[in-house]
Amino acid sequence: MTASARLSSDFSGGLSQGNHRERVVKILAQKTNVDFRMASRRADANKLRAAFNGPTQTAISTKASRALGVSPRQIIYWMQCENDMPSWAVKAVDMYLSAVEKAADRIAGGQ
């Protein structure tokens, strides 16, 4: 009887320890995912600010909304890191910044 009692307690201890490990892994995965997502949102917001420079958030959102074809309020959500920018918008801003850099290089006499 003692052997069977010990076996059942060994299994329950192993299961609870396994559940603990699973919870820790889930928590770390969620934290990493949230951190990565917020870092991505901040990087996208910085790209918007760099591409459509302006004195206020409203001025930036007005310029960006005309260029990207979305509402100014949506641009503000992206700049405040409340929503993710879709990939097409990120690519459009990247292409715009690339074109501006090439033009600046030509003006400076780089190419």
C-alpha positions as a printed Julia matrix, in Angstrom:
111×3 Matrix{Float64}:
  0.0    0.0     0.0
  2.76   2.41    0.76
  4.28   1.9    -2.68
  1.0    2.75   -4.42
  0.5    5.77   -2.17
  3.98   6.95   -2.99
  3.43   6.47   -6.71
  0.26   8.52   -6.75
  1.92  11.33   -4.81
  4.92  11.23   -7.18
  2.62  11.66  -10.15
  0.65  14.48   -8.61
  3.85  16.29   -7.66
  5.16  15.89  -11.18
  1.92  17.14  -12.69
  1.74  20.2   -10.5
  5.36  20.98  -11.25
  4.68  20.5   -14.97
  1.65  22.8   -14.76
  3.78  25.4   -13.02
  6.36  25.22  -15.8
  3.65  25.55  -18.43
  2.24  28.62  -16.68
  5.7   30.21  -16.46
  6.32  29.56  -20.15
  2.91  31.01  -21.06
  3.52  34.11  -18.95
  6.96  34.65  -20.51
  5.54  34.14  -24.0
  2.76  36.64  -23.36
  5.16  39.2   -21.9
  7.58  38.81  -24.81
  4.74  39.07  -27.32
  3.39  42.21  -25.66
  6.85  43.79  -25.48
  7.55  42.97  -29.12
  4.17  44.29  -30.2
  4.6   47.56  -28.31
  8.14  47.99  -29.65
  6.82  47.44  -33.16
  4.05  50.0   -32.62
  6.56  52.55  -31.29
  8.86  52.0   -34.28
  5.93  52.5   -36.66
  4.88  55.67  -34.84
  8.43  57.02  -35.1
  8.44  56.28  -38.83
  5.21  58.25  -39.23
  6.68  61.18  -37.33
  9.86  61.1   -39.4
  8.05  60.81  -42.72
  5.35  63.41  -42.08
  7.1   65.92  -39.87
  4.88  68.5   -38.24
  4.55  70.65  -35.13
  1.54  68.76  -33.75
  0.02  65.34  -33.88
 -2.92  66.77  -35.82
 -0.64  68.25  -38.49
  1.2   64.96  -38.88
 -2.04  62.97  -39.05
 -3.46  65.3   -41.71
 -0.4   64.9   -43.95
 -0.2   61.15  -43.4
 -3.9   60.58  -43.98
 -3.7   62.23  -47.4
 -0.67  60.17  -48.36
 -1.94  56.83  -47.03
 -5.65  57.21  -47.75
 -6.91  56.6   -44.21
 -8.61  58.88  -41.73
 -6.54  61.28  -39.61
 -7.99  59.63  -36.51
 -6.54  56.28  -37.6
 -3.12  57.87  -37.99
 -3.42  59.27  -34.47
 -4.26  55.77  -33.16
 -1.1   54.47  -34.83
  1.01  57.31  -33.42
 -0.38  56.73  -29.92
  0.44  53.0   -30.26
 -3.18  51.98  -29.72
 -3.44  49.98  -32.97
 -1.02  48.09  -35.18
 -0.22  49.63  -38.53
 -1.05  47.23  -41.36
  1.89  45.96  -43.36
  0.87  47.88  -46.48
  0.99  51.16  -44.55
  4.4   50.36  -43.03
  5.73  49.53  -46.51
  4.28  52.74  -47.93
  5.95  54.85  -45.24
  9.23  52.96  -45.72
  9.11  53.59  -49.48
  8.37  57.28  -48.88
 11.3   57.62  -46.48
 13.56  55.8   -48.93
 12.56  58.17  -51.74
 13.19  61.19  -49.51
 16.65  59.88  -48.56
 17.55  59.33  -52.24
 16.43  62.85  -53.11
 18.45  64.28  -50.22
 21.53  62.34  -51.38
 21.16  63.74  -54.9
 20.83  67.27  -53.56
 23.89  66.78  -51.37
 25.8   65.42  -54.39
 26.16  61.87  -53.14
 25.0   60.14  -56.35
